Amino acid sequence: MRKILFFAVTAFVLAVLLTAAHPSPVSAAGPAYYVVRHGDTLFAIAARYGMSSWTVARANGIWNPNYIYAGQVLVIPYNPGPYPPYPCPGCPYPKPIPGPIYYCSVRVNYGDTLSAIAARLRTDVWTLARANGIYNLNWIYAGQLLRIPGCSPNPVPPSPVTQRRNISGTWVSGNYSFQLQEAIGCGGPNCAVAGKFIEASGTTTPNMTDVTGSVNVNTGAVSITIPGNIPGAPTRYFNGTIDATSRTMSGQLTGVGSLTFTKQ
C-alpha cells in the first residue's frame, strides 16, 4: 500500500514538473498557466509565449516584475483583452513615449511609493515608470526627481532682445544737423563717435565743425562735444538719447535748448 502511494505521489510530482518545463501552448479556449521554476524571470517566461513581461505582470497583479518565486502559478492570458500588451508584444523594456511630450518633475519624499505618487498625479504607475526608465517599481529613493509626462510647465518668457541703437547717419533739426559715424568694429555698449556739426543761418555759408563723442548702443545715450569754430568761441555740448528705432535723437544743445533730430 505504501509503495502504491509513493508511486502515485511521484507520478503527480513528475506531471507537475513536466507541465512547468513544457508550458502548454496558448489556445483560443482560455488562458494558460505556468509554474515558476528556480532561475526563471518574468521576461523569459513571457518571451516563451510571445508576450511582453508587462502583459504577464498586469495579468497577475504583479507590481514588481523583478520579483517572482519558485512554485508561483502565473496566468498567461491567451487574449490580452483587459490586459493590453504594455508597452507592446515582444518589447522587453519600457518603450519611450513618442511625440512631443512636456515634462515637469516631482521630488520623492521619505515613505513615498511610485504608485502613491502616480495616484497623486492622476496618472498610472506604468506611465510614470516608463517616463523615468524605472524597471523596478518598488525601488525609488528620497530626493529622486521624477519626470511627469504630459505636464506642461509654464513657458519661461524669452529674454527681451536689446535693440542696438544706430547713430551713424545724418540727423537734422531745423537749422542744425549732425553727420555722425560710430567707430567701426565697436562691439559696444559704449562706442566712440566722430563727425561734423552744421549750423545753417539764413543765406550765409553754414558753419561746419568737427565733433567727437560717444554713444551707448544699448540705451541710446549720446554725448557730443562741439568745439568753438572760431578762436575764443566756447565749447558746446549735445546730450541726448536715440530712440529704439534709431529714427529720432532728442536732447539738449548748449545755448539753444531742447532739440529733436530726425535721421535722414
C-alpha positions in Angstrom: 0.0 0.0 0.0 2.8 2.4 0.9 4.6 1.6 -2.4 1.4 2.3 -4.4 1.0 5.7 -2.5 4.7 6.5 -3.1 4.4 5.8 -6.9 1.2 7.9 -7.1 2.8 10.9 -5.4 5.9 10.5 -7.6 3.8 10.4 -10.7 1.9 13.6 -9.7 5.1 15.5 -9.0 6.6 14.4 -12.3 3.5 15.6 -14.1 3.7 19.0 -12.5 7.4 19.3 -13.4 6.8 18.3 -17.0 4.0 20.8 -17.2 6.3 23.5 -15.9 9.1 22.5 -18.2 6.9 22.4 -21.2 4.3 25.1 -20.9 1.1 24.5 -22.7 0.5 26.5 -25.9 -1.8 29.4 -25.7 -5.1 28.5 -27.2 -8.2 30.4 -28.0 -10.1 28.3 -25.4 -8.7 30.2 -22.4 -5.6 31.3 -20.7 -2.5 29.1 -20.0 -0.9 28.6 -16.6 2.8 28.4 -15.8 4.5 27.2 -12.6 7.6 29.3 -11.9 10.9 27.3 -11.5 14.1 28.3 -9.9 16.1 30.7 -12.2 13.0 31.8 -14.1 12.5 35.5 -14.9 9.2 37.1 -15.8 10.8 38.3 -19.1 11.9 34.8 -20.1 8.5 33.3 -19.3 6.7 36.0 -21.2 9.1 35.5 -24.2 8.1 31.8 -24.4 4.6 32.9 -25.1 5.5 35.8 -27.4 4.4 38.4 -24.9 6.0 41.2 -23.0 6.8 40.9 -19.3 4.4 43.9 -18.7 1.5 41.9 -20.1 2.1 38.9 -17.9 2.7 41.2 -14.9 -0.6 43.0 -15.3 -2.5 39.8 -15.8 -1.2 38.5 -12.5 -1.3 41.7 -10.5 2.5 41.9 -10.2 3.8 45.3 -9.4 7.4 44.4 -9.3 8.4 42.5 -12.5 11.7 41.5 -10.9 10.0 39.6 -8.0 8.5 36.1 -8.7 9.2 32.9 -6.8 9.6 29.2 -7.5 6.2 27.4 -7.3 4.2 30.6 -8.2 1.5 29.9 -10.7 1.2 32.6 -13.4 -1.8 33.2 -15.6 -0.7 33.6 -19.3 -3.6 35.5 -21.0 -4.4 34.0 -24.4 -6.1 37.3 -25.4 -4.7 40.5 -23.9 -8.3 41.8 -23.7 -8.3 43.7 -20.4 -4.5 43.3 -20.1 -3.2 45.1 -23.2 0.4 44.4 -24.1 2.4 47.1 -22.3 4.1 48.7 -24.0 3.9 46.2 -26.9 4.3 42.5 -27.6 7.9 41.4 -27.5 9.2 44.6 -26.0 11.4 43.6 -23.1 11.8 47.1 -21.7 9.7 50.2 -21.4 9.3 51.9 -24.7 9.8 55.6 -24.9 6.6 57.6 -25.3 6.6 59.0 -28.9 5.7 62.5 -29.8 6.5 65.9 -28.3 5.9 65.5 -24.6 6.5 68.2 -22.0 7.9 67.2 -18.6 7.6 68.6 -15.2 9.2 67.0 -12.2 8.3 65.9 -8.6 10.8 65.1 -5.8 10.4 61.8 -4.0 9.9 62.1 -0.2 10.6 59.6 2.5 7.9 57.0 2.6 6.7 57.7 -1.0 5.9 54.8 -3.3 5.7 55.0 -7.1 2.0 54.0 -7.0 1.2 56.7 -4.4 3.0 59.4 -6.4 1.2 58.2 -9.6 -2.2 58.4 -7.8 -1.4 61.9 -6.6 -0.5 63.0 -10.1 -3.6 61.2 -11.5 -1.6 59.0 -13.8 -0.8 55.3 -13.7 2.3 53.8 -12.3 3.4 52.2 -15.6 3.4 55.6 -17.5 5.4 57.1 -14.7 7.9 54.3 -14.7 8.3 54.5 -18.5 8.9 58.2 -18.4 11.7 57.7 -15.8 13.3 54.5 -17.1 12.3 52.6 -13.9 12.3 48.8 -14.2 11.8 48.0 -10.5 8.5 49.7 -9.5 9.4 49.2 -5.8 12.7 51.0 -5.9 12.7 54.7 -5.7 14.6 56.9 -3.2 14.1 60.0 -1.2 15.3 63.1 -3.1 14.9 61.5 -6.5 13.4 63.7 -9.2 10.7 62.0 -11.3 9.6 63.4 -14.6 5.9 63.7 -15.1 4.8 63.0 -18.6 2.1 65.2 -20.1 2.8 68.1 -17.7 3.0 71.4 -19.5 5.2 73.8 -17.5 4.5 77.5 -17.7 6.7 78.7 -20.5 9.6 80.9 -19.5 9.3 84.2 -21.4 12.3 84.8 -23.6 14.7 87.5 -22.5 13.9 90.7 -24.4 16.4 91.2 -27.2 18.2 94.6 -26.8 17.7 96.7 -29.9 21.1 98.2 -30.9 20.8 101.9 -31.4 22.4 103.2 -34.7 23.9 106.7 -34.6 25.6 106.6 -38.0 24.0 108.9 -40.5 22.7 112.4 -40.9 20.5 114.0 -38.3 18.5 117.2 -38.9 16.6 119.6 -36.7 15.7 122.9 -38.4 18.9 124.8 -39.0 21.1 122.3 -37.1 22.3 118.9 -38.3 24.9 116.3 -37.4 26.8 114.0 -39.7 27.9 111.2 -37.4 29.7 107.9 -37.7 30.2 105.2 -35.0 33.7 103.8 -34.6 34.0 100.9 -37.0 34.0 97.5 -35.3 32.9 98.6 -31.9 31.0 95.9 -30.1 29.5 98.2 -27.5 27.9 99.1 -25.4 29.9 102.4 -25.3 31.3 103.4 -28.7 33.2 106.4 -29.9 31.6 108.8 -32.3 33.1 111.3 -34.8 31.6 113.6 -37.4 30.5 117.1 -38.1 28.1 119.6 -36.7 26.5 122.0 -39.2 24.7 125.3 -38.4 22.8 127.0 -41.2 21.9 130.7 -40.6 19.9 132.3 -43.3 21.8 132.8 -46.6 25.3 132.8 -45.1 27.6 129.8 -45.5 26.7 127.1 -43.0 29.2 126.7 -40.1 30.7 123.2 -40.1 32.6 122.0 -37.0 34.3 118.6 -36.4 32.9 116.9 -33.3 33.7 113.9 -31.2 31.6 112.0 -28.6 30.2 108.6 -27.5 27.1 106.6 -27.8 25.7 103.7 -25.7 24.3 101.4 -28.4 22.1 99.6 -25.8 20.4 102.6 -24.1 20.9 105.1 -26.9 22.6 107.7 -24.6 24.5 110.2 -26.7 27.2 112.8 -25.6 28.8 115.0 -28.3 31.4 117.7 -27.8 31.2 120.7 -30.2 34.4 122.8 -30.1 34.2 126.5 -30.9 34.5 127.1 -34.7 36.5 130.4 -34.2 39.3 131.2 -31.7 37.8 132.1 -28.3 34.4 130.6 -29.0 33.1 128.4 -26.2 32.8 124.7 -26.4 29.2 123.4 -26.7 27.7 120.1 -25.8 24.8 118.0 -27.0 23.5 115.3 -24.6 20.5 113.3 -25.6 19.1 109.9 -26.4 18.4 107.9 -29.6 15.0 106.2 -29.7 14.7 102.4 -30.0 14.0 102.7 -33.8 17.2 104.8 -34.3 15.0 107.4 -36.2 15.0 110.3 -33.7 17.5 111.8 -31.3 16.3 114.2 -28.6 18.4 116.2 -26.2 19.8 119.5 -25.0 22.2 121.6 -27.1 24.2 124.2 -25.2 23.0 127.8 -25.8 19.9 126.5 -27.8 17.9 124.2 -25.6 15.8 121.2 -26.4 16.1 119.8 -29.9 14.8 116.7 -31.6 16.8 115.4 -34.6 15.4 113.1 -37.3 17.6 110.8 -39.2 17.5 111.4 -42.9 
